[in-house]
Amino acid sequence: MLPEIDLRAAVVGELSYVAGRRLNAIMTLPISCYRTETRIVPTESGRMSVDFGVVTFPSATDKARKKGEVYLSGPPKMLIERLIATPLCQVSGLLVPRGDDLSTPR
């Protein structure tokens, strides 16, 4: 699977598919654009709280200059959280850092 080969490519693919944003807009996002949020959602048996990952796209990265938010759950949320936890992301401050090895920052 792609996450085992290149975690960054997996995250970029998920975000471009779900958010419909340009690759350049995704590649320039800082880590601070990601947050977690708990929401109560209706289910067949009532209501339950669900944790979402929220990626905020600033208006500066959108051609129409509109700010946008994308709510993620399940595997896409876990992929982003795995990527953010890597040393290269922590040092660079970017959601999708450049570099050869995610485990060793330069």
C-alpha positions in Angstrom: 0.0 0.0 0.0 1.1 3.6 -0.6 1.4 4.6 3.1 4.1 2.1 3.6 6.0 3.3 0.5 5.5 7.1 0.9 3.3 8.4 3.7 3.5 11.9 2.3 2.1 10.8 -1.1 -0.7 9.0 0.7 -1.7 12.1 2.6 -1.5 14.3 -0.4 -3.6 11.8 -2.4 -6.3 11.6 0.3 -6.5 15.4 0.8 -6.6 16.1 -3.0 -9.4 13.6 -3.4 -11.5 14.6 -0.3 -10.9 18.3 -0.4 -10.6 18.8 -4.2 -7.7 21.2 -3.7 -4.7 21.8 -5.9 -1.5 19.9 -5.0 0.4 23.2 -4.5 -2.1 24.3 -1.9 -1.7 21.0 0.0 2.1 21.0 -0.2 2.4 24.4 1.4 0.1 23.8 4.5 1.7 24.2 7.9 1.1 21.7 10.7 -1.0 24.3 12.4 -3.7 23.9 9.8 -4.6 20.6 11.3 -6.7 20.2 14.5 -8.9 17.5 16.0 -12.5 18.1 16.9 -15.1 16.0 18.6 -18.7 16.2 17.3 -21.9 14.4 18.3 -23.4 12.7 15.3 -26.7 11.0 14.9 -26.8 7.2 14.5 -29.5 4.6 14.0 -29.5 3.9 17.8 -29.2 7.5 19.0 -26.2 9.7 19.1 -22.5 9.2 19.6 -19.4 11.4 19.8 -16.9 11.0 16.9 -13.4 12.4 16.7 -12.6 14.2 13.4 -9.4 15.6 12.0 -9.9 19.0 10.5 -7.7 20.5 7.8 -8.1 24.2 7.3 -7.1 25.6 3.9 -6.4 29.3 4.1 -7.9 31.6 1.5 -4.4 32.5 0.2 -4.0 29.0 -1.2 -7.3 29.0 -3.1 -7.8 30.4 -6.6 -11.2 31.7 -5.6 -9.7 33.1 -2.3 -12.2 31.1 -0.2 -11.2 29.6 3.1 -12.2 25.9 3.5 -12.2 23.2 6.0 -12.2 19.4 5.4 -13.3 17.0 8.1 -11.6 13.6 8.1 -12.2 10.4 10.0 -10.9 6.9 9.9 -7.9 6.0 7.7 -7.3 9.6 6.3 -7.3 11.0 9.8 -4.8 8.4 11.0 -2.5 9.0 8.0 -2.3 12.7 8.7 -1.6 12.1 12.4 1.1 9.5 11.5 2.7 12.0 9.2 2.6 14.9 11.7 4.3 12.7 14.3 7.4 12.2 12.1 10.5 14.2 13.1 10.7 15.8 9.6 7.3 17.3 10.0 8.0 18.5 13.5 11.2 20.2 12.5 10.0 21.7 9.2 6.5 22.8 10.5 5.0 21.7 7.2 2.2 19.1 6.9 3.9 17.7 3.8 7.7 18.3 4.3 10.3 17.9 1.6 13.2 15.6 2.1 14.3 12.0 1.6 13.7 10.4 5.0 10.8 11.2 7.3 12.6 9.8 10.3 15.8 11.9 10.1 15.4 15.7 9.9 18.3 17.7 8.4 
